[in-house]
Amino acid sequence: MALIITDECINCDVCEPVCPNGAIREGERIYVIDPDRCTECVGHFNEPQCQVVCPVACIPLDIARPETRAQLLAKFERLQAAADPASA
């Protein structure tokens, strides 16, 4: 599943720079996660780095977007291929 940032977000700015996929950006009120770019850090780390650094634990799984580990890995591979023009 992609992750989601809840209203408990305090806009501390620590999650955005640790996202290896660039899935986190500043929203109108709180930070938001682009579910098309979120792989829960699969392919990069053993656990979602935004969850690791979040001081208020406001980044749960988005139950509205169920994804298997295999789907997350496929998304990671697609994102990597798009970022590397030599692989095209």
N, C-alpha and C positions, 0 to 999 in steps of 0.2 A: 504494500500500500504506500501511497505517497504520505507524507507527513503534512500536518496542518498546524498553523499557529493560532492559538485561541486568544480570546479577549483579555486573558491575564497577562499578555505581553506588555512589558514595561519599556519597550523600545531602547534596550540597553546597547544595541548595535553589535553584540558579540556573535550572533549566529550567521549573519550575512557573509563575513569574510572567511568563515571556516567551511562553507558549502563548496565542495569540489566541482559541482555541476552548475554553479551560478543560478540555482533555483530560487534563492531567497532574495527578495528586494523589499525596499521600504514601500509600504502601502499608504493609503490616506491617513489611517489612524494607527495601525500596527504593521509589523512586518508580515509579508505574505510569502507563500511558497507556491511556485509554479509546478503543478502536479505532473506536467509533461517533462519536466527536467529533474524531478526528485526521484532518486533511486534508493533512498534510505542509506546512501553511501555504499551500496553494494557495488563492488568493483574497485572501490577505493579504500574503505576501512571496514572493520568488523562491526561497527555500530555507528548510527547516525551522529555525526559530529555536532550538529546543531543541538541535539538533545544533551550531549555531553557537556557543552559549555553553557547551556541555558540556566540562569540562576533561579528561575521561577518555575521550571518544569512545565512550560506551556506549549510543548510541541508533541502532541500525541499522534498516533496513526490516524489517518483520515479513513474512517470505516466506510465512507461513501465511495471509496476508490480501492477496492480489494485487488491486490496484485501478489502473485507468487514470487518467490526468490528468482525463479527462472525468467519471469517477465521483467523483473527489475534488472536482472543481468542483461537481458536483451535490450532494454532501454539504455543502460549504461553503454553497451556496445554501439548502439545507434548514435548516441551523443558523441562518443569518441570518434566515430567515423566522420560525423559531420564537422567536428572540430579539426580534423586532420585532412587537409585538401589533398595530400599525397595518397591517401587511401581511396580516393574516388576514382 
